[in-house]
């Protein structure tokens, strides 16, 4: 068996010509987003702001998001939110809250709680009281106020989803930009095979 020794020419990014640099940038376009958690700081900020503005506890696994496609979205599953609101308003006689399964900003869908062409629907909660099932409407005025309070909280969640949808998209677009990819390559001091232009 004959052994062949292959010599490689290794260069830094700045040592390559403009065409080679462009090819590398395109090949490594996702270098800043190809790992889970690239946008954790956005998720954490969202959870904290929802807590401060609504007193609701949002779990990470209740958050749904996608960037960079026609299915771009940022939202939450509503089940945990509804359970918290039922507990919060139980003393006011609230026994059921119905809303959409997902709340937030969903670019490529129509329907409750989602965004289509920059339009977002609000006041999505249907609220039922114990007295609704007892044919007793003595607290109509108070119940109306409670319904408005509940919808106000859900509306705030939807507004924050829309805000963080935008933040997430902006972070994604920057992360895949020439500037950000080049910065990552240089800060990590990568070497490149001058023939394959792969990180060596």
C-alpha positions as CSV (number, residue, x, y, z in Angstrom):
1,X,0.0,0.0,0.0
2,X,1.5,3.3,-1.1
3,X,1.2,6.3,1.2
4,X,0.7,9.7,-0.4
5,X,1.5,12.9,1.5
6,X,-0.9,15.7,0.7
7,X,0.2,19.3,1.4
8,X,-2.6,21.8,2.2
9,X,-2.3,25.5,2.0
10,X,-4.0,27.0,5.1
11,X,-5.0,30.7,5.2
12,X,-6.8,33.1,7.4
13,X,-10.0,34.7,6.2
14,X,-8.4,38.0,5.4
15,X,-5.7,36.2,3.3
16,X,-8.2,34.9,0.9
17,X,-9.5,36.8,-2.1
18,X,-12.8,38.6,-2.3
19,X,-14.6,35.8,-4.2
20,X,-13.3,33.1,-1.8
21,X,-14.4,35.2,1.2
22,X,-17.9,35.5,-0.3
23,X,-18.1,31.8,-0.8
24,X,-17.1,31.2,2.8
25,X,-19.6,33.6,4.1
26,X,-22.3,31.8,2.1
27,X,-21.1,28.4,3.2
28,X,-21.1,29.4,6.9
29,X,-24.2,31.6,6.7
30,X,-25.8,29.7,9.7
31,X,-22.7,29.6,11.9
32,X,-24.4,31.8,14.5
33,X,-27.7,30.0,14.6
34,X,-27.0,26.3,14.0
35,X,-27.1,25.4,17.7
36,X,-30.0,25.2,20.1
37,X,-30.2,28.2,22.4
38,X,-28.8,30.9,20.0
39,X,-31.7,33.1,20.9
40,X,-32.1,32.1,24.6
41,X,-31.7,35.7,25.7
42,X,-34.8,36.7,23.7
43,X,-36.8,33.9,25.3
44,X,-35.7,34.8,28.8
45,X,-36.5,38.5,28.2
46,X,-39.9,37.6,26.9
47,X,-40.7,35.4,30.0
48,X,-39.5,38.1,32.3
49,X,-41.5,40.8,30.6
50,X,-44.7,38.8,30.6
51,X,-44.2,38.2,34.3
52,X,-43.6,41.9,35.0
53,X,-46.6,43.1,32.9
54,X,-49.2,40.4,33.6
55,X,-47.9,38.4,36.6
56,X,-48.2,35.2,34.5
57,X,-45.6,32.5,34.6
58,X,-44.7,31.3,31.1
59,X,-42.7,28.1,30.8
60,X,-40.1,27.8,28.1
61,X,-41.8,24.7,26.6
62,X,-45.0,26.7,26.2
63,X,-43.3,29.1,23.8
64,X,-43.5,28.4,20.0
65,X,-41.3,30.3,17.5
66,X,-39.7,30.1,14.1
67,X,-37.6,32.6,12.1
68,X,-36.5,33.2,8.6
69,X,-39.4,31.5,6.8
70,X,-43.0,32.1,5.7
71,X,-43.9,30.2,8.8
72,X,-42.2,32.8,11.0
73,X,-43.9,33.0,14.4
74,X,-43.6,33.8,18.1
75,X,-46.4,32.7,20.5
76,X,-47.4,30.7,23.4
77,X,-49.8,27.8,24.0
78,X,-52.7,29.2,26.0
79,X,-53.5,26.2,28.3
80,X,-51.1,27.2,31.1
81,X,-52.2,30.8,30.9
82,X,-55.9,29.9,31.1
83,X,-55.2,27.7,34.2
84,X,-53.4,30.6,35.9
85,X,-56.3,33.0,35.1
86,X,-58.9,30.5,36.3
87,X,-57.0,30.3,39.6
88,X,-56.6,34.1,39.8
89,X,-60.3,34.9,39.1
90,X,-61.9,31.9,40.8
91,X,-63.0,34.1,43.7
92,X,-64.9,36.2,41.2
93,X,-67.0,33.2,40.1
94,X,-65.0,32.4,36.9
95,X,-65.3,28.7,36.1
96,X,-64.4,28.5,32.4
97,X,-62.2,30.5,30.0
98,X,-62.1,29.6,26.3
99,X,-59.6,31.1,23.9
100,X,-57.4,30.0,21.0
101,X,-55.0,27.1,21.5
102,X,-52.1,29.4,20.5
103,X,-51.7,33.1,21.3
104,X,-49.2,35.4,19.6
105,X,-47.9,36.6,16.2
106,X,-48.1,34.0,13.5
107,X,-47.1,35.3,10.1
108,X,-48.6,32.6,7.8
109,X,-52.0,31.8,9.4
110,X,-55.4,33.4,9.8
111,X,-57.6,33.2,12.9
112,X,-57.7,34.0,16.5
113,X,-54.7,35.4,18.3
114,X,-52.5,35.5,15.3
115,X,-50.9,38.0,13.0
116,X,-51.6,38.2,9.3
117,X,-50.1,41.1,7.3
118,X,-49.3,42.9,10.6
119,X,-52.8,42.6,11.9
120,X,-53.3,40.9,15.3
121,X,-56.7,39.9,16.9
122,X,-57.5,40.8,20.4
123,X,-60.2,40.2,23.0
124,X,-60.2,36.4,22.3
125,X,-61.3,35.1,25.7
126,X,-64.8,33.8,26.3
127,X,-65.3,33.9,30.0
128,X,-68.0,31.9,31.9
129,X,-69.2,32.3,35.4
130,X,-70.8,29.8,37.8
131,X,-74.0,31.8,37.7
132,X,-74.2,31.4,33.9
133,X,-75.1,27.8,34.5
134,X,-77.5,28.6,37.3
135,X,-79.6,31.1,35.3
136,X,-78.5,33.8,37.7
137,X,-77.4,37.1,36.1
138,X,-77.4,39.2,39.2
139,X,-73.7,40.2,38.8
140,X,-73.8,41.2,35.1
141,X,-71.9,44.5,35.7
142,X,-69.2,42.9,37.8
143,X,-68.8,40.0,35.4
144,X,-68.4,42.4,32.5
145,X,-65.5,44.1,34.3
146,X,-63.9,40.7,35.1
147,X,-64.2,39.6,31.4
148,X,-62.5,42.9,30.4
149,X,-59.7,42.3,32.9
150,X,-59.1,38.8,31.7
151,X,-59.0,39.9,28.0
152,X,-56.7,42.8,28.9
153,X,-54.2,40.3,30.4
154,X,-54.4,38.0,27.3
155,X,-54.1,41.0,25.0
156,X,-50.9,42.1,26.8
157,X,-49.5,38.6,26.2
158,X,-50.4,38.9,22.5
159,X,-48.8,42.3,22.3
160,X,-45.6,41.0,23.9
161,X,-45.5,38.1,21.5
162,X,-45.8,40.5,18.6
163,X,-42.9,42.6,20.0
164,X,-40.7,39.5,20.5
165,X,-41.6,38.1,17.1
166,X,-40.0,41.3,15.7
167,X,-37.0,41.1,18.0
168,X,-36.5,37.4,17.1
169,X,-36.6,38.1,13.4
170,X,-34.2,41.1,13.7
171,X,-31.7,39.0,15.8
172,X,-31.9,36.2,13.2
173,X,-31.4,38.5,10.3
174,X,-28.4,40.1,11.9
175,X,-26.9,36.6,12.9
176,X,-26.9,35.5,9.3
177,X,-25.6,38.8,7.9
178,X,-22.2,39.1,6.3
179,X,-21.1,41.3,9.1
180,X,-22.0,38.9,11.9
181,X,-20.7,35.8,10.1
182,X,-17.4,37.5,9.4
183,X,-17.2,38.7,13.0
184,X,-17.6,35.1,14.3
185,X,-15.0,33.7,11.9
186,X,-12.5,36.4,12.8
187,X,-13.1,36.3,16.6
188,X,-12.6,32.5,16.5
189,X,-9.4,32.9,14.5
190,X,-10.5,30.1,12.1
191,X,-8.1,28.8,9.5
192,X,-9.3,27.7,6.0
193,X,-8.1,25.1,3.5
194,X,-7.5,27.3,0.5
195,X,-8.7,24.6,-1.9
196,X,-12.0,23.5,-0.2
197,X,-12.5,26.7,1.8
198,X,-13.6,24.6,4.7
199,X,-12.6,25.4,8.3
200,X,-9.4,23.5,9.1
